[in-house]
């Protein structure tokens, strides 16, 4: 009877917390109909998996850019394996991958183009100096769609992962897709796999919708983050499956003194109905937070075989802030940590960071979290000279194996809790019968 009651309770919780929600943010960018349509085969594209199609892609996109058809142009990729070097998109275009279409990156790392480091990072994320251009790239664009019938974009990242492992990289690895200084972006109904580095990286962007995508990489592939909005605003991430070797979704905003000087936050970001698995974090904020991160909503998240369910991370020297964060309706199974909020995470770009630039972390609301077979319920470790404040935990039930389970660990944190099991740390004082965490939204 006891097991039956627990099963009913868990089923009821999952039905309420993880069931399909009708809410969507995908309408922030309208999907435009392209009357002008061209195929990559019209420009000599050959999908035999051997022919290098860089020239065909560049000529097709040149045509879109310079003819400027009213309403933009759709570039159709038919079934087949189209091998190509990296290329740049242009405004008012749709890259459409048919069912069975595969865009595959060449593995010639010697001739891969280099671009300048991001000003908010001051250098390549892995190594000083320039960085390799993303496989599919765009800068200063407007009205760009990457979609299709679940065709595949394959970064063939293993050669890059092996260079990282053997420490033979000369510059920071390329992302699979990076759109920079761009707006009105839609990415949907595509499979992304085997990225050399981060998968989808909108940086200095606004009005971005990423939904109904699948992102795959081996769990031992280094730094293959799924979706990383970076110093970007009005971003919608929904209805996607991600299984990679690093954080599934990680919100960023610049690195130490360079991010502080650039001063562009990530804000107004919604993450909804994400399912996935990784040795690292499911929903992450940071650790590059120097431009500030605010007004984030993440809900209806289902995670299994995880490092950490929810991970908010920053460090001394980051400066900036993390505030007005609302995370709810999260299911975590088989994880090291259910919730982790830390002020000692991440490296520095150089020796010139300011150790007195302390981040401000305030207004973190986490509610309706259910964890099964979780080794550590949670850890909240603020900074002595900048305690984390306004931390609110409610309706949280995290359970683990009797042999390995650990309860909460906290320091330099001020907040409240309601109906948290196991019993939270003393710094999170228990509220009375009514919920007293006030919303900051």
N, C-alpha and C positions, 0 to 999 in steps of 0.2 A: 504493500500500500504506500509506503514512504517513497519508494522509487517511482511509483506511478504518479504520485503527487508532484514530485520534482519534475518529472517529464512534462506533466501538464503545465507547470509553472514556466518551464523553459520554452515550451511551444507557444504559450500565450505571450511571453516576452518577445520572442522572435517575430511572431505575427504582428505585434504592435510596433516593434522597433525597426524591423528589417523588411517588412512587407513593402510592396511597391508603393511609392508615394507619387501622387499625381503632380506634385509641384515640380516645376522645371524653370531653369533660367536660360534655356537655349534660345529663347526668342530675343535676347538682347542684340543679336546680329541676324538680320533677315537673310534668308537664302535667296539669292537672285537667280533667275532663269537666264541662261546664256543662249541666245539664239544663234550665235556664231560658234560652230563646232569644227574642230580639226583633229586629225589622228596623227600620232607620231609616225605612222607608216608613210604618210604623205611626204615626210622629210627624210626618208631613207631609214627609218627605224626598223630594226630586225630583232625579233624576240626569240632568238635561238640559244640564248644563254652564253654565247661565245663572242658575238659581234659587240664591239664597244660603241655605244650609241650617243656619246657625248655631243658630237656634231649635230645629230638630229635634234636633240633636246635644245641645244643652244639656238639653232635656226628656228625651231618652232616657237620658242619663247621670244626671240627677236621679232618674229612676225606679229605675235600678240602685242608686244610692247609698242611697235611702231605703226601698225595699221589702226590700232585703237578703235576696234569695232564698238558700236553703241551697245552698252550692256555687258561688254567684256566677251571673252572667248573661253570655251571649254577645250582643253587638250585631252584627248581620249587615248588611253593606253589599253590596247586590246589584250586578250589572253596571250601569254608568252612570257619568257624571261628576258628582260631588257637590261643588259649590263651597261653601266655608265659611270663616268667620273662624276664628281660633285658638280652641281649647277645652281644657278640663281633663278628664282621665280620673278614675276613681275606683277604689277597691280592689275586688278580687274580680270583675273583669270581663275579658272577651275582646273585643277589637276585631277582627272577622273580615272581611277583604276578599275577596269572591268573585273568580273569574277575570273580568276585564273591568271590575272596580270601580276607580274612580279617586277619591281624595280630593284635591281641588285647593284650594290656598290662594287667598283673594282677594288682589288686588293693591292694596287700599286701605291704604297705609302710614300715612295720617294718623290713622286711628282704631284702629291696632294697639295693644293694651294694653301698658302698661309694668309691670315688676316690679322689685323691689330687686336690686341687684348681689349676687353670691355673696360671702359673708363671707370666703372664702379668696382672693378676688380684690380686694376692697375697692372696686371700681368696675366699670363695664362693661369688657369686654375690649378694646373698640376706643376707647371714649370715656368720660370721667368721668360719674358719675351712674348713673341707672337703666339698664335694658336692655329691649329688646322681648321679650315673652314668646314662648316657642317656639310653633310652629304647633300641635303636640300636646304637652300639658304635664301633668305630675303632680307633686305634692309630698306627701310623707308617706304614700305608698301601699304596699299589700301585695297580692301575688298579682294581677299585671296581665300580660295576654298581648296582644301585637299580632301577628296572624298571618293566614293566609288561603291563597288559591290563586294566589299571586303577583300579587295586585292591586297598585295603585300609589298611593303617597303623594307628591304633587307640590307642592313649595314655591313654584313659579313665581318663582324667585329672581332673575330677570334685573333686575327693577325695583330690587331691593336692591343687586345688584352694580353697577348703573349709578350709584346714589346713592353707593356707596363710591368708585367711580372719579372721580366729579365732586366728591367731598368735600362732599356736601350732607346726609350722615347727621346726625341729631340725637342718636341713641343707638346702642348696639351692636345689630347686626342679630340677628334671631331665629334660633335653631336650628330644625331641622325637628322633632326630638323631643328633649325634655329631661325626664328623670325624676330627681327630687331627693328625698333622704332616704327612699328607697323600697327595698323588698326583694322577693325572689321575683318576678323579672321575666323574661319570655320574649318575644323578638322574633324572628320567623322567617317565611320564605316570603312576603316582601313586597318590592316594588321601591320604593326611595326615590330620588327624583330632584329636581334643581334646588333644593337647599336654599339659603335665603338666606345661611346661615353654616354652622356645623358641622351634620352630618347627625344622628347619634345620640349623645346626650350624657348618659350616666348619671353623676350627680354626688352624692356622699355616699350611695352605694347599696351594697347587698350582695346576693349571690346573684342574679347577672344572667347570662342566657344569650342570646346573639345568634348565630343560625346560619341558614344557607341564605337569606341576604338578598343582594340586588343593590342597589348604591348607585352612582348615576350623576350626573355633573355635567360640564359642559365643562371642558377642561383649563385654560382661562384664567379660570375662575370663581374669585373671590378667597375664600380661607379656607374652602373647602367640604370640610373634613376629613370622612373617612368615619365612623369610630367612635372616640370619645374618652372612655374611662373616666377619671373624674376624682375623686380622693380616694375611690375605691371599692375594695371587696374581694370576693374570690370571684366573678370574672368569667370567663365562657367565651365566646370569639369563634371561630367555626369555619365552614368550608365556605361561604365567601362570595366574591363578585366585587365589586371596588370600583374605579371609575375616576372620579377627581374632580380638582379643581384644587388640592388640598393633600394633606397626609399621609393615607394610607389608614387606618392605625390609629395613634393617638397617645395614649399614656398620660400623664396629667397629675396634679398634686396641689397646685395653689395657686400664687400669684404673689407672690414676694418677701416683704415684711414681713407681708402679710396671710395668706399661706399658712403662714408660720412660726408666727404667732400662732394660727391655726386648728388647725394641727398634726394633720391627718388624712391619713395616707398612702394611696397606692394599693398594694395587695398581693394576692398570690395570683391572678394573672391569666394565663390561658392563651389563646394565639392560635395557631390551627392551620388549615392548608389554606386560606390566603387567596391569591387570585390578583388581580392588578390592574395599574394603570398610573396614573402621575401625574408632573407635573414636579417634585414634591417627594419625600417619603420614603415608602417602603413600610411598614416597621415603624419607628415613632418612639417615643422616650421623651423627654418634655419638649416645649418648654423650661421649662414651668411645673412645677417639681419641688420646691417649697419645703416641702411636707408630707412628702416622702419617697416613694420608689418602691422596692419590694422584691419578691422572689420572683415573677419574671416568666418565663414560658416561651413562646417563639415558635418554631414548627417547621412544616416542609412549606409553605414560602412560595414562590410563583412570581410574578416581577415582570418587566415589560417596559416599555420606553420610560419610564425613570425619571430623576428627579433623583438620588436616593440610595437604595440598597437598604435598608440598616439605618442609622438615624441616632439616636444618643443625644446629647442636647443639653441644656446648662444654662448658667449664667452666674454671675458674681459678684453678690452680693445675693440669690441664690436661697436660700442655706443648704440645709438638707435633705440628702438622700442619694439615691443610686442604687446599689443593691447587690443581689447575688444574681440576676443576669440570665443566662438561658440561651437562646441563639438558635442554631438548627441547621437544616440541610437547607433551604438557601435557594438559589434559582436567580434570577440577575439578568441581564437582557439589554438592551443599549442604555441605558446609564446614565452619568451624569457621575462618580459615586462608587459603589464597591461598599459600603464601610463608612466611616462617619464618626462619630467621637466627639469632641465639642467642648465646651469650657468658656467659650465667648465668644458664645453664641447667644441671641438674644431681647432684647426691650425691657423697660422697667421701668414700673410703674404710675404712679410719681410720683418726685419728687426725694427722698423720705424713705426710700428703701431703704438698707440698711446695706451699704456696699461691703466690709465685713469679714465679712459672712455668706457664707462660702465653702461650696460644695457638697462633699460627700464622694462620690467615685465609686470603687467597689471591687467586685471579684468579677463581672467581665463575661466570660462564656464564649461564644465564637462559634465554631462548628465546622460543617464540611460546607457550604461556600459555593462555588458555581460561578458565575463571571461571564463573560459573552461580550460583546465590544464595549463594554467599560467604560473610560472615559477615564482615571480615576484609581483605582488599586486601593483605597487607603484613606488616611485621615487621622485621627490620634489626637492631639489637642491639649489637654493637661491645663492646670491652673493652677499657676503657679510656687509659690504658697504652699499649694496643695492638690493635689499630683500625683494622677493617676488610678492606682490600684494594683490588683493582682490581675487584670490584663487577660490573657486567655488566648485565643489564636487557634490553631486546629488544622484541618487538612484543608481548606485554603482555596486555590482556584485561580481567579484572576481575570485575564482576558485582554482585551486591547484592540487597537485599530488601531495599527500601527507609527508612523503619522504624529502621533497625538495622545496616545498612552499615557503615563501617568506612574505611578511606583511609589509606595511608602508614604512618608508624611510624619508624623513624630512629635515631640512635645516634652512634657516633664513627665509622663511615663508610665512605669510599672514593670510588667513582665509577662513572659509566656513565649509561645513559639510552637512549633509542630510541623507540618512539612509544609505550609508556606505558600509559595505562588508567586503573584506574584514575591516574591523574598527580602524579608522584613519588615525594619523599621528596627531599628537596633542596640539600642534600648531594650527591645525584646521579644526577650530572649535565647532562643536556640534550645535546646530541651531535648534530652536524649539519646534513645536508642532507645525508651525507654518514656515513655508520656504522663504528665507530672508535674503537670498542672493539677488541683488537688484540688477536688472539687465542694463548694459551700457550701450545697447543698440538703439 
